């Protein structure tokens, strides 16, 4: 196995480390996986195999959020805050970003 050394900004390192933790992988295993996917010989986008599933989930959640929002706006607001916290914990949402 070849060893490589790469310097990254501290903020990027922290985001990658959160992603690795969220995936329950060591940092090295996570980075190897990302590099392997990025070097796909077919030139596919790294996460393209999950695009259809993601699109379906977004549609379902949008319908559900609209329904809950019409019936109980406070419940929707609470759920959105909990979702933001979960996304931040997994490194999927910048802590300073508000959606």
C-alpha positions in Angstrom: 0.0 0.0 0.0 1.3 3.5 -0.9 1.2 6.2 1.7 0.2 9.7 0.8 0.3 12.9 2.8 -2.1 15.8 2.1 -2.4 19.1 3.9 -5.9 20.5 4.4 -7.4 23.5 6.2 -8.5 22.8 9.8 -12.1 23.5 8.9 -12.1 20.9 6.1 -10.4 18.4 8.4 -13.1 18.9 11.0 -15.9 18.4 8.4 -14.3 15.3 7.0 -13.8 13.9 10.6 -17.5 14.5 11.4 -18.5 12.7 8.2 -16.2 9.8 9.1 -17.7 9.6 12.6 -21.2 9.8 11.2 -20.4 6.8 8.9 -18.8 5.0 11.8 -15.5 4.7 10.0 -12.0 5.6 11.0 -10.8 8.8 9.4 -8.3 6.8 7.2 -11.0 4.3 6.1 -13.3 7.2 5.3 -10.7 9.0 3.2 -9.7 5.9 1.3 -13.4 5.3 0.5 -13.8 8.8 -0.8 -10.7 8.6 -2.9 -11.7 5.3 -4.3 -15.1 6.6 -5.3 -13.6 9.8 -6.8 -11.2 7.7 -8.9 -14.1 5.6 -10.5 -12.8 4.4 -13.9 -16.3 5.0 -15.4 -16.1 8.7 -14.5 -19.4 8.6 -12.6 -20.3 11.2 -10.1 -19.4 9.8 -6.7 -22.9 9.5 -5.2 -25.0 9.1 -8.4 -26.2 5.7 -7.5 -28.1 7.3 -4.6 -29.6 10.2 -6.5 -33.0 8.5 -7.3 -33.4 7.3 -3.7 -32.6 10.8 -2.4 -35.0 12.5 -4.9 -37.8 10.1 -3.8 -37.1 10.8 -0.1 -37.1 14.5 -0.6 -40.4 14.4 -2.4 -42.0 12.2 0.4 -40.6 14.5 3.1 -41.8 17.6 1.3 -45.3 16.2 1.1 -45.2 15.2 4.8 -43.8 18.6 5.9 -46.5 20.4 4.0 -49.2 18.3 5.6 -47.8 18.7 9.1 -47.3 22.4 8.5 -50.9 22.9 7.6 -52.2 21.1 10.6 -49.6 21.9 13.3 -47.0 24.6 12.4 -45.4 24.4 15.9 -44.8 20.6 15.4 -43.2 21.3 12.0 -40.9 24.0 13.4 -39.8 21.7 16.2 -39.1 18.9 13.8 -37.1 21.1 11.5 -34.9 22.2 14.5 -34.3 18.6 15.4 -33.4 17.7 11.8 -30.9 20.6 11.6 -29.2 19.4 14.8 -29.0 15.8 13.4 -27.5 17.1 10.2 -24.9 19.2 12.0 -23.9 16.3 14.2 -23.2 14.2 11.2 -21.3 17.0 9.4 -23.9 17.4 6.7 -24.8 21.0 7.6 -22.4 23.8 8.4 -23.0 24.8 12.1 -23.2 28.4 11.0 -25.6 27.7 8.2 -29.3 28.0 8.8 -31.8 26.4 6.4 
